[in-house]
Amino acid sequence: MGIDLRASGPPSVPGLALRQWRDDDLDALLDAYRDPVLRRWTRLPVTSPAEGRQWLARTRQDWDAGRRYSFAVLQDDADKPRLVANVVLKRVSVHWPMPEVGYWTASWARGRGVAPRAVTALSRWAFEEFPELERLDLLHQVDNVASCRVAQKSGFVFQEMLPARPPFPLDGHRHSLSVG
């Protein structure tokens, strides 16, 4: 539980702190998931304290097993850090050579460059932590224009259209970021 990452921005914008999720993040997690836009784009929405505790437990289990690394993203404010996003490196396995980066942003933090800065920090960490990685993918549904912009701002390059497949009803985009 000791990994802490930082993502800076322009001087007028607070920095971001990325750290592993903790049990005391439950209320902030529930607040973020009250947003219908966030729930629309996530496969496993959190709608109750019990689901939130399960989500946090699964996050720890996946981290400990080396399958998935989720970071709480907080506005780096000395007085009171506030949860603004989640970033995750998923499908980390010898059987899956190109892990995927995922994220969500809390409604109150959208439009402030949080997601690109957090995705960039996570991507740098992934390439440093797993030197065998050659590429990271970021996938999104075609109608998620904001995710397309985040991918581009984070240095991910559009690679291909992906056919719709459950649970996503529409085609998607695959963007990639290569090492170096």
Number of C-alpha atoms within 10 A of each C-alpha: 10 6 9 11 17 16 20 15 13 7 7 6 13 16 18 26 23 24 19 19 21 15 12 10 15 19 13 14 25 18 14 22 22 16 13 11 12 16 16 10 15 15 10 10 17 20 14 13 13 11 15 21 19 13 18 21 15 13 21 20 14 15 18 12 11 13 15 22 23 23 25 23 29 22 20 20 12 6 6 9 13 17 24 25 25 24 24 20 24 21 17 19 12 9 8 10 14 19 22 21 26 20 22 22 21 22 17 12 15 14 10 12 13 26 29 20 20 32 27 21 20 24 26 14 15 21 17 12 10 10 10 12 16 14 18 21 23 23 20 22 20 16 12 12 11 13 21 22 13 21 26 16 16 18 16 23 17 17 12 12 15 15 12 13 10 6 8 14 10 14 14 19 21 20 22 22 22 15 15 7
